[in-house]
Amino acid sequence: MVDVSQIKEHADVVGSDGAHVGTVDHVEHGEIKLTRKDPDAGGLHHFIPVDFVQSIDGNTVRLDRPADEVKREWSTS
């Protein structure tokens, strides 16, 4: 289990394929809230479960699935 308290505001979030998913706004209620200003966000906040996190390496949050899959599964509320 990853220590989610290590997830930093404005950290990069990448899929298991190394592709960009988003930028951390903050963690709340077991989800990572991504900034809406990120180019991939389309002006909306997106939420991904902290269960997707495989590792945290400095200012990078690495997920356990490819970026395209994460984007199909993220929510906006």
C-alpha positions, 0 to 999 in steps of 0.5 A: 500500500502506498502512503498517499500522504506523500502525494504532493500538490502539483505533482505529475500523474502518469500512467503505467505507460509513462504517458501524462494523465494530469496534475494533482490538485489535492487528495480527498475522500480516497481520490486524487483530484486533478487540476482543471487547468491541466491541458488534458483536463478539458477545463474540468476537475477529474478524480481518480481512486488512490487505489490506482497509485502504484508508486510515488517518486518525488514529484511524480505519481505513477499509476498501475494502468495505462493513461488511456485506461485511466482517462476512460475510468476517471470521474468529474464529480 
